[in-house]
Amino acid sequence: MTNDGTNGPSGNANAKQIGSERAGAPPETPKKDYFEVYIEIISTLLKNEVRTETEIADNCGYAKEGKDKCAHVHRQIKKLALKWNYIEYIDGPRPGYRIRRVLETICHIYDDKHYASIRPDFQTSPWLTDLINGIYLPEYRGDGEFLEDLRKMLKTCRGMFEWYLRDTTHPHHTATLGETLGPSIPMVETPGISSTLLEWLMRKCVVYDLFISCMWLEYDGALKSKNLPEETLRIFDEMKQKSAQGKLKAINCILSFAITQNLARCADVIRDNNGQAPPFFEDLVKNFNKIAGHMNQDNLDQESLTKAAKEMSDLYAKISKSLDDSSPIDQISGRISGIGPTSKKVMKQSEKR
C-alpha cells in the first residue's frame, strides 16, 4: 500500500509515479542529465526560427509542469546566451530566442562533441539552409526550383553541408566555389560569347557537381548499393541529371551562336562574290560527308575515331581561316565586321596577279 492509498508493486522503484497516475495526479517529469537540456534547446532552435522561453520549455518536454516549467530551462538558456554566445534574444513581431545567425558560431556548436547526437538537425534546419544559400548563392534568391534543390542536397549530403558551414573557420575554403572546383565544362572562347554568360549558365552545374563529388566520397563510391535509402539514391540521380542538363544548355548556347555566326559569314561571302560560292567552298560537302562517314561506323575503334576527329578539326580550321580572310569577326562583340570597298578592291587585284 502506497502513501496515497493505492496499491503499488512491492519493490518497484516507480511505484510512487504509478500510484499518482492511478489517483489522477500528473506524473512527475523524469529528471534529465545535466547537458541533455542544452542539447534539446539547441535542437529546438534548429527546427524553429524563434522560440520563447515558454515554447522552449514545452519543446523540451516540460509542458505538463505548468507555471514551473520555465525553471527547467531558464538557467541553460541564460548560459547559452550570455556565457557561450550561442543564442540571442531578439525583439520584433516574433520576439524570442534564436541561434545566432553567424556561420562561425553555428560551426562551433556543430563541432562541439556535446552536440554530436543532433548533427543531423543542422542539415535539416530550414532557416540554416536559407542562411547558407543567402551567403554563398545570393543571386538565386528568386529561383525557387534551384533553392529547393539546394535544400535537398544539403539535407542529403553531410560533406556538402560541412563544405559550406566551415567556410568561415577553414582557410582553405575561403576561395569561391568556382575557383576551388573549376568550371564544370571547359570555358570555350568564342567571339561574342561573354564569359559572364557562360559562368552564369555553369554556376549551377558547379554546385550540382560539388554535391555529386561529395556523395561519392561520403559513400565511398557505393552509391548503387541496395543498402542505401531509396530517397538518397533518387536525389543523387535527380541532381546528376540536372547537372547534365545545365551543361547541355551551355554547350547548345555556344553551338547555336557559333553556327549562326558562321552561316551569316557564309552569306556575307556569297553576297560579295556576286551570289556565287567562293573557291574555298569547292568540295566542302564531299569532304565533310567523307569524314562524317568515318565517324559513324559501327566498328569504329579509338584510333580511327581520333583520326576522324582530327580530320574534322583540320577541315573546320581551313574553312574558318578562309572566312576570316573574307568576312572577319570583331573579337569582342562577335559581330561580322565585313571588309570595306577599298580593301575588297585591293584583294581582287591581288587575286588577279
Residue, then its C-alpha position, 0 to 999 in steps of 0.5 A: m500500500t502506497n502513501d496515497g492509498t493505492n496499491g503499488p508493486s512491492g519493490n518497484a522503484n516507480a511505484k510512487q509515479i504509478g500510484s499518482e497516475r492511478a489517483g489522477a495526479p500528473p506524473e512527475t517529469p523524469k529528471k534529465d542529465y545535466f547537458e541533455v537540456y542544452i542539447e534539446i534547446i539547441s535542437t529546438l532552435l534548429k527546427n524553429e526560427v524563434r522560440t520563447e522561453t515558454e515554447i522552449a520549455d514545452n519543446c523540451g518536454y516540460a509542458k505538463e509542469g505548468k507555471d514551473k516549467c520555465a525553471h527547467v530551462h531558464r538557467q541553460i538558456k541564460k548560459l547559452a546566451l550570455k556565457w557561450n554566445y550561442i543564442e540571442y534574444i531578439d525583439g520584433p513581431r516574433p520576439g524570442y530566442r534564436i541561434r545566432r545567425v553567424l556561420e562561425t558560431i553555428c560551426h562551433i556548436y556543430d563541432d562541439k562533441h556535446y552536440a554530436s547526437i543532433r548533427p543531423d538537425f543542422q542539415t535539416s534546419p530550414w532557416l540554416t539552409d536559407l542562411i547558407n544559400g543567402i551567403y554563398l548563392p545570393e543571386y538565386r534568391g528568386d529561383g525557387e526550383f534551384l533553392e529547393d534543390l539546394r535544400k535537398m542536397l544539403k539535407t542529403c549530403r553531410g560533406m556538402f553541408e560541412w563544405y559550406l558551414r566551415d567556410t568561415t573557420h577553414p582557410h582553405h575554403t575561403a576561395t569561391l566555389g568556382e575557383t576551388l572546383g573549376p568550371s564544370i565544362p571547359m570555358v570555350e572562347t568564342p567571339g561574342i560569347s561573354s564569359t559572364l554568360l557562360e559562368w552564369l549558365m555553369r554556376k549551377c552545374v558547379v554546385y550540382d557537381l560539388f554535391i555529386s563529388c561529395m556523395w561519392l566520397e561520403y559513400d565511398g563510391a557505393l552509391k548503387s548499393k541496395n543498402l542505401p535509402e531509396e530517397t538518397l539514391r533518387i536525389f543523387d540521380e535527380m541532381k546528376q541529371k540536372s547537372a547534365q542538363g545545365k551543361l547541355k544548355a551551355i554547350n547548345c548556347i555556344l553551338s547555336f551562336a557559333i553556327t549562326q555566326n558562321l552561316a551569316r559569314c557564309a552569306d556575307v561571302i556569297r553576297d560579295n562574290n556576286g551570289q556565287a560560292p567562293p573557291f574555298f567552298e569547292d568540295l566542302v560537302k564531299n569532304f565533310n560527308k567523307i569524314a562524317g562517314h568515318m565517324n559513324q561506323d559501327n566498328l569504329d575503334q579509338e584510333s580511327l575515331t581520333k583520326a576522324a576527329k582530327e580530320m574534322s578539326d583540320l577541315y573546320a580550321k581551313i574553312s574558318k581561316s578562309l572566312d576570316d580572310s573574307s568576312p572577319i569577326d570583331q573579337i569582342s562583340g562577335r559581330i561580322s565586321g565585313i571588309g570595306p570597298t577599298s580593301k575588297k578592291v585591293m584583294k581582287q587585284s591581288e587575286k588577279r596577279 
